[in-house]
Structure formats: C-alpha cells, structure tokens
Amino acid sequence: MKPDDLERLEPQNHHEYDTTRRPVSVVTQAGVQRAEAVAMTWTKQSLYVAYAGIFLMAFCTSLDIQVTSLLAYNATSAFSSHSLLATVGVIGSVLNAVVQPPMAKVADVFGRTEAFTISMILYILGYVQQAASQNIRTYASAQIFYAAGSTGLRILQQIFIADTSDLLNRALLSSLPDTPFLVTVWIGPKIAGELGAGPWRWGYGMWHVFFLLPRSNFF
C-alpha cells in the first residue's frame, strides 16, 4: 500500500472511531442541584452560624439520648411491662439502620429542607406520643416515629457538612455532631435521675420545645 493511501485512511479511521463514542450524561437530581446552588451562596459568617446550629442540635440530640435511654426503665415499669424493655430497644435499633437510605434519597430527590422538615415532624411526633402514651403498645409504636426522625436528622447533619465543606476539612467537621457526647454523658444521667423520681413524662415532652430553637436557622 502506498503512503498516500495510508494518509487517506487515517482520517477515515479517526472519523469512524468518533462516531462510535457515546457521551456519558449524568442526571443530577433536583435536591442535589438546589443544594449545589445554595452552597455557592454561603458566606463565612452564614457558615459559622450554620455550624453553630449543628453543634447546638447535636448537643440537644446527645443529651436527649442520654436522658431518654434511662427514662425508658421508668416508662416500661409504669406500664407494668418492664420485661418488654429489650423489645422496645430492638425496634429502635432496627429502625435506626433502616431509615438512613430512604431519608438520604428524599434529601436528594426533593431537597435538604424538605427532608429536614419531615425528620423534624417525625421526631417531635415521636416524643409527643411517648409523653402521652397510656400503655406499652402506644409507647413502643412511638419508637417508630422517634427513630425515623432522629436518624433522619443525624444523617442530614452529615449531608449538610458534605455539601458545605471541602475534602481537606470534611473529616474534622464530620466529627462535630459527636463531640457533645463527651459532656452529655455526665450530665444526662443526673437529669434522668431527677425526672425519673418525679414526672418522667416531662423527660420526653420537653425535648420537642428545646429542639425548635437550634434547628430553626436551617429553614
């Protein structure tokens, strides 16, 4: 074959290769698009306020866990069903694992604010039902709403941190929601001891009021 023939074949082969390639299109969901658009508008001052809100939210959540986990003994004993304490705990543990993927999907499809609102409503509803429960069945069913809401809020904290931080600082900032446990592990049992000796229902009912303030800055 002559060199001129090779020169004529090279553009033809290159053209045939290009026609077989297919562009890869990535479909970004609406919730992710809105989160990316909002992340571009954050200023340093607004991020400081947002992360302060995350810390206060994590502090309330960790203190809540330390208090209500001990008040569960008083609640089940009040219903003469102390033997079902382990069953109630298993229900909450299973839901904590199951709710995470659906809630993360809701945040991606509908938006962070919508998922946060749903989690907060479930969280408050669970506490109101636990405080007003008159039997062990109502108390146990309240764990469904509480576990779904609390798990959703925790996963959304990590999603917010991932949306607003770079890879260099993400590992440090992602540990921010866990730092309050270093303090609340000592405070929680004392609060639970005071509430357990008296109106234990207030140990559940008071949290839906405390959670509204630190979480209002996300709306």
N, C-alpha and C positions, 0 to 999 in steps of 0.2 A: 504493500500500500504506500502511495506517495505521501510525502509530508503535507502537501496541500489538502489531501483527503483527510488527514488527521485533524488539521486545523478546522475543517468544516464540520467534523464530527464532535469536537469538544463543546462548542456552544449548544449543539443539539442535545448532547447528553446532559449538559447542565440544565437545560430547559426542561427536560423530561424529569429530572430529579426534583426540581422545584414544584412541578405540578402534582407530584405525589405527596407532598407535605401538606399537613392539615394544621391550621392554627389551633392552639390549645386555649380555650376560653374558660376562665374561672368566674363562676357566678357567685357574687358576694351577696349574702342575704341582707335584708333590709335593716335588721337590727345592727349588724356589723357595720354597714355603710353609715348609719347615723352615729354610731359610736366613734368611728374614724373621723367623721366630720366635726363632732363635738370636741374630740381630742385635740384638733388643730387650733381650737379657740381658747384652750386653757391657758391662763397666765400663772405665774409663780404664786401670786397671792391667792388665787382661787384654788390652786392645787394644795396649798398649805391648809386652807380651810377644809377642803375635802378630806385630806388625810387626817386632820384633827377629828373630823366627824367619824371617820373609820375607826380611829383609836377609841373614841368615846363609845361607839357602837360595840366594838369588841370588848370594851371594859364591862358594859352592861350585860352583854351576852355571857361573858365568862363568869361574872358574878351571879347571874341568873342560874347558870348551870350548877354552880357550887351550892346555891341555896335550895333550888327545887329538887335536886337529886337527893338531898337529905329529907326534905319535906314529904317525899313520896312514902316514907315509912309512916308518917303521921296520917297521910291521906288514906292509905290502904288499911291501916289499923282502925281509923274512924268508920270505915265501911265493913269492919269485921272480915276483911279479906286480905290479911297480911300475907297469906300463902301465895297470892297472885302477884306479888311484887316482882318476881322474876319474869313473869309473863308480860307484864307491862313494860319492863325494861327491854325484853326481846323485841316487842312491837316497835319501840322507838329505835332500836339499833338497826332493824331491817329497813325501816323507812328512811333512816339517815343515809343508807347506802343506795336505796332505790331511787330517791328523788333527785339526786345530783345530775344525772344525764338529761332527764326531761327539763329541769329548770334551766340548765345551760342552753338547751335547744330553744326554749322560749325566749331567752335573752338574745339569742342570735336571730331568731325569726321576727319577733315583734319589737324588741328593743330592751335596753337595760332598765329604763324607768318602768316599763310595763311589768317586767319580771320582778323588779324590786317591789312594786305595789302589790302584786299577787302574793309574794312571800310575806310581806308585812301583814296583809289581811289574814292570811292563814296563821301566822304567828300569834297575832292578837286574839283571833278566834279560838285558838287552842288554849290560851291562858284563861280567857273568859269562861270557857266551858269547864276547864279544870277547877276554877274557883267556884263555879256554881253547881258542880256535879253533886248529885244526891245518892249515887250508887257507884259501884265499881265499874259497871258497864259504860256509864257516861264518862267516867274518869279515864278509862282505857281508850275509848274512842277519841277522846280529846288529844291523845298522843299522836293520832294521825295528822291532825292539823298542826300541832306544835312541831312535830318532827319535820313535816314538809316545809313549814315556814322558816324554822331555824336553819335547816340545811340549805334552803334556797338563799337565805341571807348570807350565810358563810361563803357559799360558792360565788355569789355575786360580788362579795368583797374582793375575792381573788381575781375575778374577771375585771373589775374596775381597776385594780392595781396593774393588771396586764395591759389594759387599754391606755393607761396614763404614765407608764414608766418605760424606760429603755432596758435593754438586756443587761447592761452593766450594773444597774441598781435594783433590778427586779427581785433577785434572790433575797436581798436585805429587806426590801419593802414588803415582800410577801409574808415575811415573818411578823410583821407589825400586828396583825389580828391575834397572834398567840402570846404576845408579851404581857397582856394584863393578867394572865393566869399566874404569873409569878407573885402577884399581890393578892388577887382574889381568893387564892387557895387558902389563905389565912383568915380573910375577912368573912367569906361565905359561911363557914360553919358557925361562927358566932351569931350571925344574923339568923340563920336557920334555927339555932337553939332558942333564941328569943321568940321567934314566930311559932316554933313548934310547941312551946309551952302555953301559947295562947291561941289566937285566931290564925290557924295555919292557912286558911283560905286566902288571907291577905298576902301570903307569900307567893301566890300565883297571880292574884288580881292586880297587884301594884306594878307589875312589870310592863303591862301594856301602856301605862302612863309614862314610865321612865324612858321607854324606847322611842317615843314620838319626837322628843327634842333632838337627840343626836342624829336621827335619821332624816329629819326634815330638810337638811341642807342638800340632800341629793335630788330633790324634786325641782 
